[in-house]
Amino acid sequence: MYDWSGTSIAGSSVPSPRGSGNRPQSNRPRQRHIVVDTRGIPLAVLISGANRHDSMMFEKCLDALPALKGLRG
């Protein structure tokens, strides 16, 4: 069974990617939502617009976690 007590979810805003070559620079900053285990190993990573509140992405982060093999329920 997996110990969920040390699992963390965090969100971090990052600047918009810079344009390169013929690609124009985006004006929209992004936010990364990351779920990690106790050792800091990423379990799920989601990207959203920076204008979305972390609470709106919480459930999506949990849904993005891989299924664990074992007992159902």
Summary of the structure (lengths in Angstrom):
residues: 73
radius of gyration: 15.6
end to end distance: 12.2
largest distance: 51.7
contacts: 135
relative contact order: 0.23
helix: 19%
strand: 30%
